[in-house]
Amino acid sequence: MSETERRGWRPSRTQKIVGVLVLLIVWTVAAGRWTDKGCGFVPQSYGLVLTHGAPERYEGCESEPGGPEYTDDYYG
């Protein structure tokens, strides 16, 4: 049995780079959807993607004295 057969398939460096780029593009698109709901783009929208995923119809950000804050009661 050869070394390749024992360790199994592993992605190449190019495949890893392409995978990371695709992930960043998807993350940016989802963050853009939060921005459309009144949230700040960086870092708030990116953080909301991690904590809440893509926004639902009733989720967004409303203006508060310290800046826009997340709400699950959004009708914008």
PDB file of N, CA, C, O and CB in Angstrom:
ATOM      1  N   MET A   1       0.851  -1.177   0.000  1.00  0.00           N
ATOM      2  CA  MET A   1       0.000   0.000   0.000  1.00  0.00           C
ATOM      3  C   MET A   1       0.895   1.238   0.000  1.00  0.00           C
ATOM      4  O   MET A   1       1.824   1.339   0.802  1.00  0.00           O
ATOM      5  CB  MET A   1      -0.967  -0.001   1.228  1.00  0.00           C
ATOM      6  N   SER A   2       0.613   2.174  -0.898  1.00  0.00           N
ATOM      7  CA  SER A   2       1.440   3.375  -0.995  1.00  0.00           C
ATOM      8  C   SER A   2       1.060   4.390   0.087  1.00  0.00           C
ATOM      9  O   SER A   2       0.032   4.260   0.753  1.00  0.00           O
ATOM     10  CB  SER A   2       1.299   4.008  -2.390  1.00  0.00           C
ATOM     11  N   GLU A   3       1.910   5.391   0.242  1.00  0.00           N
ATOM     12  CA  GLU A   3       1.681   6.448   1.246  1.00  0.00           C
ATOM     13  C   GLU A   3       0.378   7.195   0.969  1.00  0.00           C
ATOM     14  O   GLU A   3      -0.351   7.514   1.908  1.00  0.00           O
ATOM     15  CB  GLU A   3       2.864   7.444   1.264  1.00  0.00           C
ATOM     16  N   THR A   4       0.067   7.481  -0.291  1.00  0.00           N
ATOM     17  CA  THR A   4      -1.157   8.197  -0.661  1.00  0.00           C
ATOM     18  C   THR A   4      -2.399   7.392  -0.299  1.00  0.00           C
ATOM     19  O   THR A   4      -3.385   7.959   0.171  1.00  0.00           O
ATOM     20  CB  THR A   4      -1.158   8.513  -2.159  1.00  0.00           C
ATOM     21  N   GLU A   5      -2.366   6.107  -0.506  1.00  0.00           N
ATOM     22  CA  GLU A   5      -3.515   5.259  -0.187  1.00  0.00           C
ATOM     23  C   GLU A   5      -3.760   5.189   1.314  1.00  0.00           C
ATOM     24  O   GLU A   5      -4.912   5.112   1.743  1.00  0.00           O
ATOM     25  CB  GLU A   5      -3.306   3.856  -0.743  1.00  0.00           C
ATOM     26  N   ARG A   6      -2.703   5.213   2.121  1.00  0.00           N
ATOM     27  CA  ARG A   6      -2.851   5.131   3.572  1.00  0.00           C
ATOM     28  C   ARG A   6      -3.428   6.409   4.174  1.00  0.00           C
ATOM     29  O   ARG A   6      -4.269   6.341   5.070  1.00  0.00           O
ATOM     30  CB  ARG A   6      -1.513   4.829   4.209  1.00  0.00           C
ATOM     31  N   ARG A   7      -2.993   7.562   3.699  1.00  0.00           N
ATOM     32  CA  ARG A   7      -3.438   8.799   4.313  1.00  0.00           C
ATOM     33  C   ARG A   7      -4.731   9.326   3.703  1.00  0.00           C
ATOM     34  O   ARG A   7      -5.356  10.204   4.299  1.00  0.00           O
ATOM     35  CB  ARG A   7      -2.364   9.838   4.196  1.00  0.00           C
ATOM     36  N   GLY A   8      -5.153   8.844   2.565  1.00  0.00           N
ATOM     37  CA  GLY A   8      -6.397   9.297   1.942  1.00  0.00           C
ATOM     38  C   GLY A   8      -6.222  10.594   1.176  1.00  0.00           C
ATOM     39  O   GLY A   8      -5.112  11.094   0.999  1.00  0.00           O
ATOM     40  N   TRP A   9      -7.338  11.119   0.731  1.00  0.00           N
ATOM     41  CA  TRP A   9      -7.319  12.340  -0.069  1.00  0.00           C
ATOM     42  C   TRP A   9      -7.106  13.559   0.809  1.00  0.00           C
ATOM     43  O   TRP A   9      -7.690  13.669   1.887  1.00  0.00           O
ATOM     44  CB  TRP A   9      -8.617  12.483  -0.860  1.00  0.00           C
ATOM     45  N   ARG A  10      -6.272  14.471   0.344  1.00  0.00           N
ATOM     46  CA  ARG A  10      -6.060  15.753   1.009  1.00  0.00           C
ATOM     47  C   ARG A  10      -6.136  16.834  -0.047  1.00  0.00           C
ATOM     48  O   ARG A  10      -5.620  16.665  -1.152  1.00  0.00           O
ATOM     49  CB  ARG A  10      -4.689  15.796   1.768  1.00  0.00           C
ATOM     50  N   PRO A  11      -6.791  17.969   0.289  1.00  0.00           N
ATOM     51  CA  PRO A  11      -6.901  19.042  -0.696  1.00  0.00           C
ATOM     52  C   PRO A  11      -5.541  19.689  -0.971  1.00  0.00           C
ATOM     53  O   PRO A  11      -4.687  19.793  -0.090  1.00  0.00           O
ATOM     54  CB  PRO A  11      -7.899  20.100  -0.214  1.00  0.00           C
ATOM     55  N   SER A  12      -5.374  20.117  -2.216  1.00  0.00           N
ATOM     56  CA  SER A  12      -4.130  20.793  -2.584  1.00  0.00           C
ATOM     57  C   SER A  12      -4.158  22.231  -2.057  1.00  0.00           C
ATOM     58  O   SER A  12      -5.190  22.712  -1.590  1.00  0.00           O
ATOM     59  CB  SER A  12      -3.925  20.776  -4.132  1.00  0.00           C
ATOM     60  N   ARG A  13      -3.050  22.884  -2.137  1.00  0.00           N
ATOM     61  CA  ARG A  13      -2.970  24.279  -1.683  1.00  0.00           C
ATOM     62  C   ARG A  13      -3.935  25.159  -2.475  1.00  0.00           C
ATOM     63  O   ARG A  13      -4.605  26.016  -1.899  1.00  0.00           O
ATOM     64  CB  ARG A  13      -1.527  24.813  -1.822  1.00  0.00           C
ATOM     65  N   THR A  14      -4.008  24.957  -3.768  1.00  0.00           N
ATOM     66  CA  THR A  14      -4.925  25.727  -4.611  1.00  0.00           C
ATOM     67  C   THR A  14      -6.373  25.485  -4.210  1.00  0.00           C
ATOM     68  O   THR A  14      -7.164  26.428  -4.158  1.00  0.00           O
ATOM     69  CB  THR A  14      -4.723  25.369  -6.086  1.00  0.00           C
ATOM     70  N   GLN A  15      -6.730  24.246  -3.928  1.00  0.00           N
ATOM     71  CA  GLN A  15      -8.102  23.941  -3.507  1.00  0.00           C
ATOM     72  C   GLN A  15      -8.429  24.602  -2.176  1.00  0.00           C
ATOM     73  O   GLN A  15      -9.553  25.065  -1.981  1.00  0.00           O
ATOM     74  CB  GLN A  15      -8.305  22.425  -3.401  1.00  0.00           C
ATOM     75  N   LYS A  16      -7.483  24.654  -1.269  1.00  0.00           N
ATOM     76  CA  LYS A  16      -7.687  25.330   0.009  1.00  0.00           C
ATOM     77  C   LYS A  16      -7.914  26.824  -0.181  1.00  0.00           C
ATOM     78  O   LYS A  16      -8.809  27.404   0.434  1.00  0.00           O
ATOM     79  CB  LYS A  16      -6.492  25.097   0.927  1.00  0.00           C
ATOM     80  N   ILE A  17      -7.105  27.444  -1.031  1.00  0.00           N
ATOM     81  CA  ILE A  17      -7.231  28.881  -1.297  1.00  0.00           C
ATOM     82  C   ILE A  17      -8.580  29.187  -1.927  1.00  0.00           C
ATOM     83  O   ILE A  17      -9.253  30.131  -1.516  1.00  0.00           O
ATOM     84  CB  ILE A  17      -6.094  29.369  -2.214  1.00  0.00           C
ATOM     85  N   VAL A  18      -8.981  28.405  -2.917  1.00  0.00           N
ATOM     86  CA  VAL A  18     -10.276  28.607  -3.570  1.00  0.00           C
ATOM     87  C   VAL A  18     -11.411  28.425  -2.559  1.00  0.00           C
ATOM     88  O   VAL A  18     -12.375  29.190  -2.572  1.00  0.00           O
ATOM     89  CB  VAL A  18     -10.448  27.624  -4.759  1.00  0.00           C
ATOM     90  N   GLY A  19     -11.307  27.426  -1.687  1.00  0.00           N
ATOM     91  CA  GLY A  19     -12.322  27.200  -0.665  1.00  0.00           C
ATOM     92  C   GLY A  19     -12.452  28.381   0.287  1.00  0.00           C
ATOM     93  O   GLY A  19     -13.565  28.783   0.625  1.00  0.00           O
ATOM     94  N   VAL A  20     -11.335  28.937   0.719  1.00  0.00           N
ATOM     95  CA  VAL A  20     -11.357  30.099   1.615  1.00  0.00           C
ATOM     96  C   VAL A  20     -11.950  31.308   0.900  1.00  0.00           C
ATOM     97  O   VAL A  20     -12.732  32.047   1.497  1.00  0.00           O
ATOM     98  CB  VAL A  20      -9.933  30.424   2.126  1.00  0.00           C
ATOM     99  N   LEU A  21     -11.598  31.524  -0.356  1.00  0.00           N
ATOM    100  CA  LEU A  21     -12.150  32.654  -1.110  1.00  0.00           C
ATOM    101  C   LEU A  21     -13.657  32.527  -1.289  1.00  0.00           C
ATOM    102  O   LEU A  21     -14.379  33.514  -1.154  1.00  0.00           O
ATOM    103  CB  LEU A  21     -11.476  32.758  -2.475  1.00  0.00           C
ATOM    104  N   VAL A  22     -14.137  31.330  -1.589  1.00  0.00           N
ATOM    105  CA  VAL A  22     -15.583  31.111  -1.727  1.00  0.00           C
ATOM    106  C   VAL A  22     -16.280  31.391  -0.397  1.00  0.00           C
ATOM    107  O   VAL A  22     -17.331  32.031  -0.371  1.00  0.00           O
ATOM    108  CB  VAL A  22     -15.881  29.659  -2.198  1.00  0.00           C
ATOM    109  N   LEU A  23     -15.704  30.920   0.695  1.00  0.00           N
ATOM    110  CA  LEU A  23     -16.269  31.166   2.021  1.00  0.00           C
ATOM    111  C   LEU A  23     -16.345  32.665   2.327  1.00  0.00           C
ATOM    112  O   LEU A  23     -17.354  33.139   2.849  1.00  0.00           O
ATOM    113  CB  LEU A  23     -15.435  30.452   3.091  1.00  0.00           C
ATOM    114  N   LEU A  24     -15.285  33.412   2.007  1.00  0.00           N
ATOM    115  CA  LEU A  24     -15.284  34.863   2.231  1.00  0.00           C
ATOM    116  C   LEU A  24     -16.326  35.575   1.376  1.00  0.00           C
ATOM    117  O   LEU A  24     -16.952  36.530   1.835  1.00  0.00           O
ATOM    118  CB  LEU A  24     -13.904  35.437   1.940  1.00  0.00           C
ATOM    119  N   ILE A  25     -16.517  35.130   0.156  1.00  0.00           N
ATOM    120  CA  ILE A  25     -17.528  35.734  -0.714  1.00  0.00           C
ATOM    121  C   ILE A  25     -18.918  35.495  -0.153  1.00  0.00           C
ATOM    122  O   ILE A  25     -19.731  36.418  -0.106  1.00  0.00           O
ATOM    123  CB  ILE A  25     -17.428  35.171  -2.142  1.00  0.00           C
ATOM    124  N   VAL A  26     -19.204  34.276   0.273  1.00  0.00           N
ATOM    125  CA  VAL A  26     -20.516  33.960   0.853  1.00  0.00           C
ATOM    126  C   VAL A  26     -20.738  34.766   2.128  1.00  0.00           C
ATOM    127  O   VAL A  26     -21.834  35.280   2.354  1.00  0.00           O
ATOM    128  CB  VAL A  26     -20.634  32.443   1.151  1.00  0.00           C
ATOM    129  N   TRP A  27     -19.706  34.880   2.964  1.00  0.00           N
ATOM    130  CA  TRP A  27     -19.804  35.643   4.207  1.00  0.00           C
ATOM    131  C   TRP A  27     -20.068  37.117   3.915  1.00  0.00           C
ATOM    132  O   TRP A  27     -20.869  37.745   4.607  1.00  0.00           O
ATOM    133  CB  TRP A  27     -18.519  35.487   5.039  1.00  0.00           C
ATOM    134  N   THR A  28     -19.413  37.676   2.908  1.00  0.00           N
ATOM    135  CA  THR A  28     -19.601  39.077   2.530  1.00  0.00           C
ATOM    136  C   THR A  28     -21.007  39.317   1.977  1.00  0.00           C
ATOM    137  O   THR A  28     -21.612  40.346   2.277  1.00  0.00           O
ATOM    138  CB  THR A  28     -18.549  39.493   1.494  1.00  0.00           C
ATOM    139  N   VAL A  29     -21.528  38.404   1.188  1.00  0.00           N
ATOM    140  CA  VAL A  29     -22.896  38.536   0.664  1.00  0.00           C
ATOM    141  C   VAL A  29     -23.900  38.540   1.809  1.00  0.00           C
ATOM    142  O   VAL A  29     -24.816  39.362   1.832  1.00  0.00           O
ATOM    143  CB  VAL A  29     -23.219  37.390  -0.327  1.00  0.00           C
ATOM    144  N   ALA A  30     -23.732  37.624   2.758  1.00  0.00           N
ATOM    145  CA  ALA A  30     -24.631  37.573   3.912  1.00  0.00           C
ATOM    146  C   ALA A  30     -24.504  38.842   4.755  1.00  0.00           C
ATOM    147  O   ALA A  30     -25.510  39.355   5.245  1.00  0.00           O
ATOM    148  CB  ALA A  30     -24.332  36.331   4.774  1.00  0.00           C
ATOM    149  N   ALA A  31     -23.287  39.355   4.930  1.00  0.00           N
ATOM    150  CA  ALA A  31     -23.089  40.600   5.675  1.00  0.00           C
ATOM    151  C   ALA A  31     -23.750  41.768   4.945  1.00  0.00           C
ATOM    152  O   ALA A  31     -24.277  42.678   5.584  1.00  0.00           O
ATOM    153  CB  ALA A  31     -21.582  40.879   5.879  1.00  0.00           C
ATOM    154  N   GLY A  32     -23.726  41.748   3.629  1.00  0.00           N
ATOM    155  CA  GLY A  32     -24.393  42.789   2.847  1.00  0.00           C
ATOM    156  C   GLY A  32     -25.891  42.794   3.064  1.00  0.00           C
ATOM    157  O   GLY A  32     -26.516  43.854   3.048  1.00  0.00           O
ATOM    158  N   ARG A  33     -26.475  41.628   3.267  1.00  0.00           N
ATOM    159  CA  ARG A  33     -27.916  41.553   3.550  1.00  0.00           C
ATOM    160  C   ARG A  33     -28.227  42.211   4.894  1.00  0.00           C
ATOM    161  O   ARG A  33     -29.269  42.849   5.042  1.00  0.00           O
ATOM    162  CB  ARG A  33     -28.400  40.077   3.551  1.00  0.00           C
ATOM    163  N   TRP A  34     -27.331  42.064   5.878  1.00  0.00           N
ATOM    164  CA  TRP A  34     -27.531  42.741   7.166  1.00  0.00           C
ATOM    165  C   TRP A  34     -27.393  44.256   6.995  1.00  0.00           C
ATOM    166  O   TRP A  34     -28.116  45.023   7.632  1.00  0.00           O
ATOM    167  CB  TRP A  34     -26.513  42.223   8.221  1.00  0.00           C
ATOM    168  N   THR A  35     -26.469  44.683   6.139  1.00  0.00           N
ATOM    169  CA  THR A  35     -26.286  46.120   5.886  1.00  0.00           C
ATOM    170  C   THR A  35     -27.557  46.716   5.291  1.00  0.00           C
ATOM    171  O   THR A  35     -27.923  47.844   5.620  1.00  0.00           O
ATOM    172  CB  THR A  35     -25.085  46.362   4.936  1.00  0.00           C
ATOM    173  N   ASP A  36     -28.230  45.971   4.421  1.00  0.00           N
ATOM    174  CA  ASP A  36     -29.493  46.436   3.851  1.00  0.00           C
ATOM    175  C   ASP A  36     -30.572  46.608   4.913  1.00  0.00           C
ATOM    176  O   ASP A  36     -31.561  47.305   4.687  1.00  0.00           O
ATOM    177  CB  ASP A  36     -29.973  45.467   2.787  1.00  0.00           C
ATOM    178  N   LYS A  37     -30.387  45.978   6.068  1.00  0.00           N
ATOM    179  CA  LYS A  37     -31.351  46.060   7.170  1.00  0.00           C
ATOM    180  C   LYS A  37     -30.938  47.108   8.202  1.00  0.00           C
ATOM    181  O   LYS A  37     -31.469  47.117   9.312  1.00  0.00           O
ATOM    182  CB  LYS A  37     -31.497  44.696   7.846  1.00  0.00           C
ATOM    183  N   GLY A  38     -29.999  47.993   7.854  1.00  0.00           N
ATOM    184  CA  GLY A  38     -29.623  49.102   8.725  1.00  0.00           C
ATOM    185  C   GLY A  38     -28.458  48.848   9.648  1.00  0.00           C
ATOM    186  O   GLY A  38     -28.177  49.685  10.506  1.00  0.00           O
ATOM    187  N   CYS A  39     -27.764  47.730   9.512  1.00  0.00           N
ATOM    188  CA  CYS A  39     -26.628  47.416  10.376  1.00  0.00           C
ATOM    189  C   CYS A  39     -25.342  47.953   9.757  1.00  0.00           C
ATOM    190  O   CYS A  39     -25.245  48.091   8.537  1.00  0.00           O
ATOM    191  CB  CYS A  39     -26.520  45.890  10.611  1.00  0.00           C
ATOM    192  N   GLY A  40     -24.355  48.256  10.599  1.00  0.00           N
ATOM    193  CA  GLY A  40     -23.051  48.684  10.105  1.00  0.00           C
ATOM    194  C   GLY A  40     -22.372  47.529   9.389  1.00  0.00           C
ATOM    195  O   GLY A  40     -22.520  46.377   9.795  1.00  0.00           O
ATOM    196  N   PHE A  41     -21.622  47.826   8.319  1.00  0.00           N
ATOM    197  CA  PHE A  41     -21.042  46.749   7.507  1.00  0.00           C
ATOM    198  C   PHE A  41     -19.946  46.006   8.253  1.00  0.00           C
ATOM    199  O   PHE A  41     -20.057  44.799   8.466  1.00  0.00           O
ATOM    200  CB  PHE A  41     -20.486  47.311   6.207  1.00  0.00           C
ATOM    201  N   VAL A  42     -18.887  46.706   8.653  1.00  0.00           N
ATOM    202  CA  VAL A  42     -17.779  46.065   9.371  1.00  0.00           C
ATOM    203  C   VAL A  42     -17.704  46.702  10.739  1.00  0.00           C
ATOM    204  O   VAL A  42     -17.709  47.932  10.800  1.00  0.00           O
ATOM    205  CB  VAL A  42     -16.413  46.208   8.599  1.00  0.00           C
ATOM    206  N   PRO A  43     -17.637  46.001  11.808  1.00  0.00           N
ATOM    207  CA  PRO A  43     -17.649  44.561  11.998  1.00  0.00           C
ATOM    208  C   PRO A  43     -19.039  44.017  12.311  1.00  0.00           C
ATOM    209  O   PRO A  43     -19.223  42.803  12.388  1.00  0.00           O
ATOM    210  CB  PRO A  43     -16.703  44.190  13.100  1.00  0.00           C
ATOM    211  N   GLN A  44     -20.033  44.913  12.495  1.00  0.00           N
ATOM    212  CA  GLN A  44     -21.343  44.468  12.981  1.00  0.00           C
ATOM    213  C   GLN A  44     -21.996  43.430  12.081  1.00  0.00           C
ATOM    214  O   GLN A  44     -22.410  42.378  12.569  1.00  0.00           O
ATOM    215  CB  GLN A  44     -22.262  45.649  13.119  1.00  0.00           C
ATOM    216  N   SER A  45     -22.099  43.689  10.796  1.00  0.00           N
ATOM    217  CA  SER A  45     -22.769  42.750   9.891  1.00  0.00           C
ATOM    218  C   SER A  45     -22.046  41.408   9.816  1.00  0.00           C
ATOM    219  O   SER A  45     -22.688  40.358   9.786  1.00  0.00           O
ATOM    220  CB  SER A  45     -22.874  43.352   8.499  1.00  0.00           C
ATOM    221  N   TYR A  46     -20.711  41.440   9.784  1.00  0.00           N
ATOM    222  CA  TYR A  46     -19.959  40.186   9.756  1.00  0.00           C
ATOM    223  C   TYR A  46     -20.182  39.398  11.040  1.00  0.00           C
ATOM    224  O   TYR A  46     -20.302  38.174  11.002  1.00  0.00           O
ATOM    225  CB  TYR A  46     -18.460  40.459   9.554  1.00  0.00           C
ATOM    226  N   GLY A  47     -20.238  40.084  12.172  1.00  0.00           N
ATOM    227  CA  GLY A  47     -20.506  39.417  13.444  1.00  0.00           C
ATOM    228  C   GLY A  47     -21.900  38.831  13.504  1.00  0.00           C
ATOM    229  O   GLY A  47     -22.096  37.735  14.030  1.00  0.00           O
ATOM    230  N   LEU A  48     -22.875  39.560  12.965  1.00  0.00           N
ATOM    231  CA  LEU A  48     -24.246  39.053  12.956  1.00  0.00           C
ATOM    232  C   LEU A  48     -24.386  37.812  12.088  1.00  0.00           C
ATOM    233  O   LEU A  48     -25.208  36.944  12.382  1.00  0.00           O
ATOM    234  CB  LEU A  48     -25.199  40.129  12.471  1.00  0.00           C
ATOM    235  N   VAL A  49     -23.596  37.716  11.023  1.00  0.00           N
ATOM    236  CA  VAL A  49     -23.613  36.498  10.205  1.00  0.00           C
ATOM    237  C   VAL A  49     -23.155  35.311  11.050  1.00  0.00           C
ATOM    238  O   VAL A  49     -23.717  34.221  10.947  1.00  0.00           O
ATOM    239  CB  VAL A  49     -22.704  36.657   8.947  1.00  0.00           C
ATOM    240  N   LEU A  50     -22.139  35.520  11.883  1.00  0.00           N
ATOM    241  CA  LEU A  50     -21.644  34.437  12.729  1.00  0.00           C
ATOM    242  C   LEU A  50     -22.634  34.062  13.820  1.00  0.00           C
ATOM    243  O   LEU A  50     -22.784  32.882  14.137  1.00  0.00           O
ATOM    244  CB  LEU A  50     -20.323  34.827  13.353  1.00  0.00           C
ATOM    245  N   THR A  51     -23.316  35.051  14.403  1.00  0.00           N
ATOM    246  CA  THR A  51     -24.205  34.770  15.525  1.00  0.00           C
ATOM    247  C   THR A  51     -25.632  34.429  15.112  1.00  0.00           C
ATOM    248  O   THR A  51     -26.296  33.651  15.796  1.00  0.00           O
ATOM    249  CB  THR A  51     -24.229  35.942  16.443  1.00  0.00           C
ATOM    250  N   HIS A  52     -26.123  35.000  13.997  1.00  0.00           N
ATOM    251  CA  HIS A  52     -27.518  34.815  13.596  1.00  0.00           C
ATOM    252  C   HIS A  52     -27.697  34.259  12.188  1.00  0.00           C
ATOM    253  O   HIS A  52     -28.819  33.936  11.798  1.00  0.00           O
ATOM    254  CB  HIS A  52     -28.237  36.113  13.697  1.00  0.00           C
ATOM    255  N   GLY A  53     -26.616  34.139  11.415  1.00  0.00           N
ATOM    256  CA  GLY A  53     -26.750  33.699  10.029  1.00  0.00           C
ATOM    257  C   GLY A  53     -27.309  34.822   9.176  1.00  0.00           C
ATOM    258  O   GLY A  53     -27.191  35.991   9.541  1.00  0.00           O
ATOM    259  N   ALA A  54     -27.910  34.489   8.054  1.00  0.00           N
ATOM    260  CA  ALA A  54     -28.525  35.496   7.182  1.00  0.00           C
ATOM    261  C   ALA A  54     -29.788  36.037   7.858  1.00  0.00           C
ATOM    262  O   ALA A  54     -30.472  35.300   8.567  1.00  0.00           O
ATOM    263  CB  ALA A  54     -28.862  34.892   5.775  1.00  0.00           C
ATOM    264  N   PRO A  55     -30.100  37.312   7.644  1.00  0.00           N
ATOM    265  CA  PRO A  55     -31.256  37.887   8.333  1.00  0.00           C
ATOM    266  C   PRO A  55     -32.590  37.359   7.813  1.00  0.00           C
ATOM    267  O   PRO A  55     -32.777  37.153   6.614  1.00  0.00           O
ATOM    268  CB  PRO A  55     -31.229  39.384   8.204  1.00  0.00           C
ATOM    269  N   GLU A  56     -33.490  37.152   8.733  1.00  0.00           N
ATOM    270  CA  GLU A  56     -34.863  36.823   8.386  1.00  0.00           C
ATOM    271  C   GLU A  56     -35.618  38.125   8.132  1.00  0.00           C
ATOM    272  O   GLU A  56     -35.089  39.213   8.361  1.00  0.00           O
ATOM    273  CB  GLU A  56     -35.547  35.984   9.514  1.00  0.00           C
ATOM    274  N   ARG A  57     -36.822  38.009   7.669  1.00  0.00           N
ATOM    275  CA  ARG A  57     -37.654  39.173   7.352  1.00  0.00           C
ATOM    276  C   ARG A  57     -37.836  40.096   8.554  1.00  0.00           C
ATOM    277  O   ARG A  57     -37.916  41.312   8.382  1.00  0.00           O
ATOM    278  CB  ARG A  57     -39.015  38.719   6.845  1.00  0.00           C
ATOM    279  N   TYR A  58     -37.902  39.550   9.760  1.00  0.00           N
ATOM    280  CA  TYR A  58     -38.196  40.310  10.969  1.00  0.00           C
ATOM    281  C   TYR A  58     -36.930  40.727  11.731  1.00  0.00           C
ATOM    282  O   TYR A  58     -37.047  41.313  12.807  1.00  0.00           O
ATOM    283  CB  TYR A  58     -39.091  39.495  11.875  1.00  0.00           C
ATOM    284  N   GLU A  59     -35.729  40.448  11.214  1.00  0.00           N
ATOM    285  CA  GLU A  59     -34.490  40.805  11.884  1.00  0.00           C
ATOM    286  C   GLU A  59     -33.825  41.982  11.190  1.00  0.00           C
ATOM    287  O   GLU A  59     -33.939  42.136   9.974  1.00  0.00           O
ATOM    288  CB  GLU A  59     -33.541  39.611  11.928  1.00  0.00           C
ATOM    289  N   GLY A  60     -33.135  42.808  11.957  1.00  0.00           N
ATOM    290  CA  GLY A  60     -32.408  43.933  11.409  1.00  0.00           C
ATOM    291  C   GLY A  60     -31.770  44.740  12.511  1.00  0.00           C
ATOM    292  O   GLY A  60     -31.562  44.231  13.612  1.00  0.00           O
ATOM    293  N   CYS A  61     -31.452  45.999  12.233  1.00  0.00           N
ATOM    294  CA  CYS A  61     -30.867  46.902  13.213  1.00  0.00           C
ATOM    295  C   CYS A  61     -31.666  48.189  13.216  1.00  0.00           C
ATOM    296  O   CYS A  61     -32.061  48.699  12.168  1.00  0.00           O
ATOM    297  CB  CYS A  61     -29.370  47.176  12.909  1.00  0.00           C
ATOM    298  N   GLU A  62     -31.894  48.703  14.411  1.00  0.00           N
ATOM    299  CA  GLU A  62     -32.590  49.976  14.558  1.00  0.00           C
ATOM    300  C   GLU A  62     -31.639  50.976  15.179  1.00  0.00           C
ATOM    301  O   GLU A  62     -30.754  50.607  15.950  1.00  0.00           O
ATOM    302  CB  GLU A  62     -33.874  49.825  15.415  1.00  0.00           C
ATOM    303  N   SER A  63     -31.823  52.243  14.843  1.00  0.00           N
ATOM    304  CA  SER A  63     -30.963  53.289  15.370  1.00  0.00           C
ATOM    305  C   SER A  63     -31.186  53.458  16.863  1.00  0.00           C
ATOM    306  O   SER A  63     -32.315  53.600  17.333  1.00  0.00           O
ATOM    307  CB  SER A  63     -31.213  54.610  14.642  1.00  0.00           C
ATOM    308  N   GLU A  64     -30.101  53.437  17.582  1.00  0.00           N
ATOM    309  CA  GLU A  64     -30.090  53.653  19.021  1.00  0.00           C
ATOM    310  C   GLU A  64     -29.106  54.783  19.295  1.00  0.00           C
ATOM    311  O   GLU A  64     -28.305  55.113  18.420  1.00  0.00           O
ATOM    312  CB  GLU A  64     -29.703  52.340  19.807  1.00  0.00           C
ATOM    313  N   PRO A  65     -29.139  55.383  20.477  1.00  0.00           N
ATOM    314  CA  PRO A  65     -28.215  56.480  20.770  1.00  0.00           C
ATOM    315  C   PRO A  65     -26.737  56.124  20.565  1.00  0.00           C
ATOM    316  O   PRO A  65     -25.967  56.994  20.157  1.00  0.00           O
ATOM    317  CB  PRO A  65     -28.418  56.933  22.183  1.00  0.00           C
ATOM    318  N   GLY A  66     -26.312  54.893  20.829  1.00  0.00           N
ATOM    319  CA  GLY A  66     -24.919  54.493  20.656  1.00  0.00           C
ATOM    320  C   GLY A  66     -24.621  53.910  19.288  1.00  0.00           C
ATOM    321  O   GLY A  66     -23.501  53.454  19.057  1.00  0.00           O
ATOM    322  N   GLY A  67     -25.564  53.908  18.390  1.00  0.00           N
ATOM    323  CA  GLY A  67     -25.388  53.298  17.070  1.00  0.00           C
ATOM    324  C   GLY A  67     -26.460  52.258  16.847  1.00  0.00           C
ATOM    325  O   GLY A  67     -27.208  51.944  17.773  1.00  0.00           O
ATOM    326  N   PRO A  68     -26.558  51.712  15.645  1.00  0.00           N
ATOM    327  CA  PRO A  68     -27.605  50.724  15.368  1.00  0.00           C
ATOM    328  C   PRO A  68     -27.378  49.441  16.163  1.00  0.00           C
ATOM    329  O   PRO A  68     -26.251  48.958  16.274  1.00  0.00           O
ATOM    330  CB  PRO A  68     -27.658  50.408  13.869  1.00  0.00           C
ATOM    331  N   GLU A  69     -28.448  48.903  16.706  1.00  0.00           N
ATOM    332  CA  GLU A  69     -28.397  47.675  17.497  1.00  0.00           C
ATOM    333  C   GLU A  69     -29.311  46.624  16.868  1.00  0.00           C
ATOM    334  O   GLU A  69     -30.324  46.955  16.252  1.00  0.00           O
ATOM    335  CB  GLU A  69     -28.808  47.949  18.970  1.00  0.00           C
ATOM    336  N   TYR A  70     -28.941  45.363  17.031  1.00  0.00           N
ATOM    337  CA  TYR A  70     -29.708  44.238  16.500  1.00  0.00           C
ATOM    338  C   TYR A  70     -31.080  44.169  17.171  1.00  0.00           C
ATOM    339  O   TYR A  70     -31.212  44.420  18.370  1.00  0.00           O
ATOM    340  CB  TYR A  70     -28.940  42.912  16.704  1.00  0.00           C
ATOM    341  N   THR A  71     -32.090  43.829  16.387  1.00  0.00           N
ATOM    342  CA  THR A  71     -33.419  43.561  16.920  1.00  0.00           C
ATOM    343  C   THR A  71     -34.063  42.428  16.131  1.00  0.00           C
ATOM    344  O   THR A  71     -33.809  42.269  14.937  1.00  0.00           O
ATOM    345  CB  THR A  71     -34.302  44.833  16.873  1.00  0.00           C
ATOM    346  N   ASP A  72     -34.891  41.649  16.800  1.00  0.00           N
ATOM    347  CA  ASP A  72     -35.659  40.621  16.099  1.00  0.00           C
ATOM    348  C   ASP A  72     -37.103  41.076  15.920  1.00  0.00           C
ATOM    349  O   ASP A  72     -37.999  40.267  15.676  1.00  0.00           O
ATOM    350  CB  ASP A  72     -35.607  39.280  16.866  1.00  0.00           C
ATOM    351  N   ASP A  73     -37.312  42.381  16.045  1.00  0.00           N
ATOM    352  CA  ASP A  73     -38.635  42.988  15.854  1.00  0.00           C
ATOM    353  C   ASP A  73     -38.474  44.146  14.863  1.00  0.00           C
ATOM    354  O   ASP A  73     -38.817  45.286  15.173  1.00  0.00           O
ATOM    355  CB  ASP A  73     -39.252  43.489  17.231  1.00  0.00           C
ATOM    356  N   TYR A  74     -37.949  43.845  13.671  1.00  0.00           N
ATOM    357  CA  TYR A  74     -37.595  44.851  12.673  1.00  0.00           C
ATOM    358  C   TYR A  74     -38.626  44.882  11.557  1.00  0.00           C
ATOM    359  O   TYR A  74     -38.976  43.842  10.998  1.00  0.00           O
ATOM    360  CB  TYR A  74     -36.200  44.576  12.099  1.00  0.00           C
ATOM    361  N   TYR A  75     -39.102  46.046  11.239  1.00  0.00           N
ATOM    362  CA  TYR A  75     -40.056  46.218  10.125  1.00  0.00           C
ATOM    363  C   TYR A  75     -39.622  47.413   9.308  1.00  0.00           C
ATOM    364  O   TYR A  75     -40.315  48.431   9.287  1.00  0.00           O
ATOM    365  CB  TYR A  75     -41.528  46.405  10.641  1.00  0.00           C
ATOM    366  N   GLY A  76     -38.471  47.311   8.625  1.00  0.00           N
ATOM    367  CA  GLY A  76     -37.934  48.439   7.889  1.00  0.00           C
ATOM    368  C   GLY A  76     -38.188  48.436   6.448  1.00  0.00           C
ATOM    369  O   GLY A  76     -37.768  49.355   5.745  1.00  0.00           O
TER     370      GLY A  76
END
